[in-house]
Amino acid sequence: MKHLFSLCLLTALLVWFPASAQQLYYPPLSGTTWATVPPQSLGWCAPAQDSLLAFLGRKNTKSFLILKDGRLALEHYFGTYTQDSVWYWASAGKSLTAVLVGLAQQEGLLSTDDTTSRFLGRGWTAAPAAKERLIRLRHQLTMTTGLDDTPPAPCDNESAASACLRYRTDAGTRWAYHTGPYRLLQDAIAAASGLTATQFTNQRLGSRIGMAGVWANYVYYSRARDMARFGLLMLGRGSWNGTAILRDTAYFRRMTIPSQSFNRAYGYLWWLNGQTSYMLPQAQLTFSGPLVPTAPPDMIAALGKNDQKIYVVPSLGLVVVRQGKSAEASKLAVSSFDTELWRYIRQLYCQPLATPSASKEALELYPNPASNYLSIRPATTGHGRMLRCTDLLGRSMARQPLPAAGLTLSVAAWPAGSYLVQVLDAQGAVHSTQRFLKQE
């Protein structure tokens, strides 16, 4: 019976977390050749694909691509927009900038612990000098500069002029989605490298992955396939066809896990799904649950105004790209369109992927993924509860009492892979289950 349960559990998990059995495919650096995979081989149903495309058409979409393990599973352009058409990334370019900062750091051009003043000089903000000196590059990466994200007119959230960057609180003490100071990361890279943003992007990244684009007024413009190439680089954890582009694995990890304690759904300019809570642009409210409840919990996303999207889902081997005008009322980055779109993507499968169910008891895991230590904290108190960790075959990795305050578990010796973290009550019944990814 125990072995049967383990087999059933594994089967159920593979529906939602199927490990990619194939090595990632990388398209040639030039030309239009790009290997495809037949949708029917993925278990997709044609009517559901038609419904998805009709939905996208109604939502002002210009292009939509899905890569499976690097191969094109779906590529569709709407109206007069074509494979060669160029569109803006909006704030999805923030995630590209995060990678550029990592590339600059691995070359020794800068460090995320450097003060921004080192590159931009004193007086790059309107903050008092002592407060300005507190701001480091990592605060711009994590949206924690402490500068006022709602400055009075004629300034706005995107203003990067020093007079518009007003002190509100000390750096590192508040999360707020603030585009103005983010933009100046590009100026810091330019000062450190002696290159324009476009030159640095093309030389250090674009030419190495076949991505072509241009920065104009801090906004990146490219074709849909260029966005897909960038997503594929992230799916390959910073490597391209066997060559490590972003070699700094520690930076990659910090970029894709919660970067601060205020908004767990935000890394280094990347949005993170599957966290216990999230914050949104232009608000100081904290919401419970994952950012996109219909999407896989391990999804990371580059999200831009008017619904420019790059979704990367390691567990499914997927990269999803959407370009277009706003799918609904214009919003920054995250919108209800994300949840709606992922509902259609799930329905592509003839046997639809199950929607991740809310556990009976929220369980906070941090960081996730992790390499050495995993902090585990239950959201509610209880007596006699046990913590159980197993691999996907049901083999026990850890079992011990779970204090109300939580605990920290050493996972350094565990093989890389996916695990289940469960809370058991005094009778041994499972009260909550969450997935944990152990990485090297």
Secondary structure, DSSP 8 states (H G I E B T S, - for coil): -HHHHHHHHHHHHHHHS----S------SSSS---B--GGGGTB-HHHHHHHHHHHHHTTEEEEEEEETTEEEEEEE-TT--TT--EE-TTHHHHHHHHHHHHHHHTTS--TTSBTHHHH-TTSSSS-HHHHTT-BHHHHHHT---B-SS--TT--TT--SGGG--B-S-TTS-----HHHHHHHHHHHHHHHSS-HHHHHIIIIIHHHT--EEEETTEEEE-HHHHHHHHHHHHTTTEETTEESS--HHHHHHHTS--SSS-TTBSSS-EE-S-SEE--TT----EES-SSTTS-TT-EEEEETTTEEEEEEGGGTEEEEEEES-SSS--SS--HHHHHHHHHHHTTBSS--------SS-EEEESSSBSSEEEEEESS--SS-EEEEEETT--EEEEEE--TT-EEEE-TTS-SEEEEEEEE-TTS-EEEEEEEEE--
